[in-house]
Amino acid sequence: MLETWRIRKGDRVVVTTGKDKGKIGEIAEVLRKNDKIVVKGVNFLTKHQRPTATHGGGLIRKEAPIHVSNVMIADPKDDKPTRLGMKMMEDGRKVRYAKRSGEIIDK
């Protein structure tokens, strides 16, 4: 089954559930196989890294993936969570728009 996602790398999203609820970040990576995304500045985990020949050890903080159902697109007008809609432009392009304000998300 071919499924098209409305959420893409580079989109600004709002976290709707979990410890980082309400935070806004940009999508850094989309993991379609697991239905997860990585958001910059959200859902940090601390990893204990053993020293190797290339770099020293210590505690490393990095972003962990979040399930795609736990985020919503941020409205370009006021950065509040919104749903997405699709519409056709006059020139034949299919674009995404914020249903909350009607603003076009795709440039």
C-alpha positions as CSV (number, residue, x, y, z in Angstrom):
1,M,0.0,0.0,0.0
2,L,1.5,3.3,-1.1
3,E,1.0,5.9,1.7
4,T,1.9,9.6,1.3
5,W,3.0,11.5,4.4
6,R,2.0,15.0,4.9
7,I,4.9,15.7,7.3
8,R,8.4,16.3,5.8
9,K,11.9,17.1,6.8
10,G,12.3,20.8,7.6
11,D,8.8,21.3,8.8
12,R,8.2,23.1,12.1
13,V,6.2,20.9,14.5
14,V,4.7,21.2,18.0
15,V,5.0,18.2,20.4
16,T,1.5,17.3,21.6
17,T,2.3,14.6,24.2
18,G,5.0,13.4,26.6
19,K,7.7,15.1,28.6
20,D,8.4,17.7,25.9
21,K,4.8,18.7,25.4
22,G,4.4,22.2,23.9
23,K,8.0,22.4,22.6
24,I,8.5,23.6,19.0
25,G,11.2,22.2,16.7
26,E,12.2,21.5,13.2
27,I,12.2,18.0,11.8
28,A,15.7,16.8,11.3
29,E,15.0,13.3,10.0
30,V,12.0,11.2,9.0
31,L,12.1,7.4,9.7
32,R,9.2,6.1,7.6
33,K,9.9,2.5,8.4
34,N,9.2,3.0,12.1
35,D,6.6,5.8,11.7
36,K,9.0,8.1,13.7
37,I,10.7,11.4,13.3
38,V,13.6,13.2,14.9
39,V,13.0,16.8,16.0
40,K,15.8,19.2,16.7
41,G,16.0,20.3,20.4
42,V,13.3,17.8,21.6
43,N,13.4,14.4,23.3
44,F,17.0,14.3,24.4
45,L,18.6,11.2,25.8
46,T,21.9,10.8,27.6
47,K,24.2,8.0,26.3
48,H,27.3,6.9,28.2
49,Q,30.0,6.7,25.5
50,R,33.1,4.5,26.1
51,P,36.4,6.2,25.0
52,T,37.7,4.9,21.6
53,A,40.8,5.7,19.5
54,T,39.0,8.4,17.6
55,H,37.3,10.3,20.4
56,G,37.1,10.4,24.2
57,G,34.3,9.0,26.2
58,G,31.8,10.7,28.4
59,L,28.1,11.6,28.4
60,I,26.6,12.3,25.0
61,R,23.2,14.1,24.6
62,K,21.3,13.5,21.4
63,E,17.8,13.6,20.1
64,A,15.8,10.4,20.1
65,P,13.0,9.6,17.6
66,I,9.4,10.5,18.5
67,H,6.3,8.8,17.0
68,V,4.7,10.8,14.3
69,S,1.3,10.8,16.0
70,N,2.8,12.8,18.9
71,V,3.5,15.9,16.9
72,M,1.4,18.4,14.8
73,I,2.5,20.9,12.3
74,A,3.0,24.4,13.7
75,D,0.8,27.1,12.1
76,P,3.1,29.6,10.2
77,K,1.0,32.5,11.5
78,D,1.0,31.9,15.3
79,D,3.1,28.6,15.9
80,K,0.1,26.8,17.4
81,P,-0.7,23.2,16.4
82,T,-2.8,22.8,13.3
83,R,-4.0,20.1,10.9
84,L,-2.9,20.0,7.3
85,G,-5.0,20.2,4.2
86,M,-4.2,19.7,0.5
87,K,-5.4,22.0,-2.3
88,M,-4.7,22.6,-5.9
89,M,-3.3,26.0,-6.9
90,E,-4.2,27.8,-10.2
91,D,-1.0,26.8,-11.8
92,G,-1.7,23.0,-11.1
93,R,0.6,22.6,-8.1
94,K,-0.7,20.6,-5.1
95,V,0.3,22.4,-1.9
96,R,-0.2,21.8,1.8
97,Y,-2.0,24.5,3.9
98,A,-2.7,25.0,7.6
99,K,-6.4,24.4,8.3
100,R,-6.3,26.7,11.3
101,S,-5.3,29.9,9.4
102,G,-5.4,28.9,5.7
103,E,-1.8,29.8,5.2
104,I,0.2,27.8,2.6
105,I,3.0,25.8,4.1
106,D,4.8,24.7,0.9
107,K,6.8,27.5,-0.7
